[in-house]
C-alpha cells in the first residue's frame, strides 16, 4: 500500500490547540517530524470537496476503510485521530473550499488568534 500523506495517528488522545474556523480542530506539536506535527482530533469535520482524483482521495478512502473517517451529509467526521503536516491536514479539512496551495502554518490558528507562523516564525521549516 502506498504511504499515506495524512494517516492514522500513533497518539490516541490529544487536546486541540489549533483551529480552522469551526471545522478543523487539531493538536500541533512543532517538536515532531514535519509529517506528524498536526493531529486532527475526533469530531473534526473534513470536506468532501476534493475533486475527482489525487492523493487526498486515496487518503480519505483508506482512512474511511480503517474507521478513522466516517461519511456524513457534509463530508466526513474524524472518528479517531489522524496526523500529517500542518499543510496536508489543512488541505484535508478545507479541500477546494480553501487555497489552491494551502500553507497550514498560516491557516491553523491558536486560541489567541495567532497562526503557527506567527508563533514559530519561518514557515519553510514548519509545515
C-alpha positions as CSV (number, residue, x, y, z in Angstrom):
1,X,0.0,0.0,0.0
2,X,1.2,3.5,-0.8
3,X,2.3,5.6,2.1
4,X,-0.4,8.0,3.1
5,X,0.2,11.7,3.5
6,X,-2.5,12.0,6.2
7,X,-2.6,8.8,8.1
8,X,-3.8,7.2,11.4
9,X,-2.1,8.8,14.4
10,X,0.0,6.9,16.9
11,X,-1.4,9.2,19.5
12,X,-4.8,8.3,20.9
13,X,-5.9,11.3,22.9
14,X,-4.8,14.9,22.4
15,X,-6.3,18.3,23.3
16,X,-6.8,20.6,20.3
17,X,-4.7,23.7,20.4
18,X,-5.1,25.0,16.8
19,X,-8.2,25.6,14.7
20,X,-9.5,26.4,11.3
21,X,-12.7,28.2,12.0
22,X,-15.4,25.9,13.3
23,X,-14.4,23.0,11.1
24,X,-10.9,22.0,12.0
25,X,-9.5,21.1,15.4
26,X,-6.0,19.8,15.7
27,X,-3.2,19.4,18.1
28,X,0.0,21.0,16.8
29,X,3.4,19.9,18.1
30,X,6.4,21.7,16.5
31,X,8.8,19.2,18.0
32,X,7.5,16.3,16.0
33,X,8.7,15.4,12.5
34,X,7.2,17.6,9.8
35,X,4.7,15.0,8.6
36,X,3.4,14.3,12.1
37,X,3.1,17.8,13.6
38,X,-0.6,18.2,13.2
39,X,-3.1,15.7,14.6
40,X,-6.8,16.1,13.7
41,X,-8.9,15.2,16.7
42,X,-12.1,13.2,16.8
43,X,-15.1,15.4,15.8
44,X,-13.2,17.5,13.2
45,X,-15.1,18.0,10.0
46,X,-13.4,17.2,6.7
47,X,-14.9,18.4,3.4
48,X,-15.8,16.0,0.6
49,X,-14.9,18.8,-1.9
50,X,-11.6,17.4,-3.1
51,X,-12.2,16.9,-6.8
52,X,-12.2,13.5,-8.6
53,X,-8.6,12.3,-8.3
54,X,-5.4,12.7,-6.4
55,X,-3.6,11.8,-3.2
56,X,-6.3,13.3,-1.0
57,X,-9.0,10.9,-2.3
58,X,-6.7,8.0,-1.8
59,X,-6.0,9.1,1.8
60,X,-9.7,9.7,2.5
61,X,-10.6,6.3,1.1
62,X,-8.0,4.5,3.2
63,X,-9.0,6.4,6.4
64,X,-12.6,5.7,5.8
65,X,-11.9,2.0,5.4
66,X,-9.9,1.9,8.6
67,X,-12.7,3.6,10.6
68,X,-10.7,6.9,11.1
69,X,-13.2,8.9,9.0
70,X,-17.0,8.5,8.7
71,X,-19.0,9.8,5.9
72,X,-21.8,12.3,6.7
73,X,-24.0,14.7,4.9
74,X,-21.4,17.5,4.7
75,X,-18.3,15.4,4.1
76,X,-16.6,13.3,6.8
77,X,-16.1,13.3,10.5
78,X,-12.8,12.3,12.1
79,X,-13.6,9.4,14.4
80,X,-10.1,8.5,15.5
81,X,-7.0,10.9,15.5
82,X,-5.2,11.2,12.1
83,X,-1.9,13.0,11.5
84,X,0.1,14.8,8.8
85,X,1.9,18.0,8.2
86,X,0.1,21.3,9.0
87,X,-0.5,21.9,5.3
88,X,-1.8,18.4,4.5
89,X,-4.2,18.4,7.4
90,X,-5.4,21.9,6.4
91,X,-5.9,20.7,2.8
92,X,-7.9,17.8,4.1
93,X,-10.2,20.0,6.2
94,X,-10.7,22.7,3.6
95,X,-10.4,20.9,0.3
96,X,-11.2,23.1,-2.7
97,X,-13.0,25.5,-0.4
98,X,-9.5,26.7,0.7
99,X,-6.5,28.0,-1.1
100,X,-5.2,26.0,-4.1
101,X,-1.8,25.6,-2.3
102,X,-2.6,25.7,1.4
103,X,0.1,26.7,3.9
104,X,-1.0,25.2,7.1
105,X,1.2,27.5,9.1
106,X,-0.9,30.5,8.1
107,X,-4.3,28.7,8.2
108,X,-4.2,27.0,11.6
109,X,-4.6,29.4,14.4
110,X,-4.1,29.1,18.2
111,X,-6.9,30.1,20.6
112,X,-5.3,33.6,20.9
113,X,-5.8,34.2,17.1
114,X,-2.1,33.8,16.2
115,X,-1.1,31.5,13.4
116,X,1.5,28.8,13.7
117,X,3.7,31.0,11.5
118,X,3.3,34.0,13.8
119,X,4.2,31.9,16.9
120,X,7.0,29.9,15.4
121,X,8.5,32.1,12.7
122,X,9.9,30.8,9.3
123,X,7.2,28.6,7.7
124,X,9.7,26.9,5.4
125,X,10.9,24.8,8.4
126,X,7.5,24.3,9.9
127,X,4.9,23.0,7.5
